[in-house]
């Protein structure tokens, strides 16, 4: 059986993305992800969903050469878009259940 | 190998200034970046423009590329770098991208600082992380479930992409929520040389249920009731995810009314969400004469105008 994990440490994230800690500190300072664990950077751990957004943010920062503040805004909007899409889908499904049978 | 015209890829003239090249790259990158463009071919297009920019933004690399472009770029035939060709513009300052064989043939394979495996002197490239969607039935979140997942890993080798089929047996923890991600170490793309394998991420997606909607860890069930049940109140048996529940509808209930049944939602890591029953008043498909008479009596006796708010507004 395979071990599953729900967290990623800063050290691992630096290795995975080939980056240094400073980039992660920068992303955290801009509110892109909230670390758990200790106070010092080396003790930080992130949940897997935060890692998803952190990776996205780092790629956007590096590939598009855009400022962290713009990356943070973009991530915020992408998250809002994703959650609105999910909410829309769920409301639509609920509405259909409510209207079904009444439309005869 | 085909010669790549980086100027054409970025849509700039060969004598374009640095700032025009940057502008063209930014425009294309904004359009094709896989993090903002979900189209399937966006990633490939982005890689192409990123590679073109990697070369053209650096004066040394651009000069070398221009030289080769004169040499073999316009022949139309297959491209090979001249015998004995060696790039002098350095191979250690590239961004963390995978480049084409064409690029590597000119500038050589590069390894970034973190991708090197230190100590034994062997180079190692860590494999890429992989994310796959993992559909889960609502019922399967109630207990810790073992699931077999089948997925494919794309492997890039000698400019070709092949797929490795993989099967894994994974324990999905109880109480997983829609949108959550589970990390499985070392089951992503294989590393190169002595590099570690990438990780696999399972993105949990709850499969739409025929009866229940999901809101966080709460379940929502639409409960059809007859008009007289709404008027007089009733005890109705409703389905829960595991078993049945008896629900008391108070007299004078209304359509859309929400009744909360505590602890009958989806499991969380520490407890349970709630089940919400939303009432929906349903008329019988046909009404016989007797029923119509009874409705008529009701209409005559009860003074009720559901549209009273409209009349006061006019």
Interface residues (C-beta under 8 A of the other chain):
Chain A: X1 X2 X3 X4 X5 X6 X7 X8 X14 X15 X16 X17 X18 X19 X48 X49 X51 X52 X55 X56 X59 X60 X62 X63 X64 X65 X74 X78 X86 X90 X93 X94 X97 X98 X101 X102 X104
Chain B: X26 X29 X30 X33 X35 X36 X46 X50 X95 X96 X112 X113 X114 X115 X126 X129 X131 X146 X168 X169 X170 X171 X173 X178 X179 X180 X181 X182 X183 X184 X185 X187 X198 X199 X201 X208 X213 X214 X215 X220 X222 X224 X256 X278 X280 X282 X285
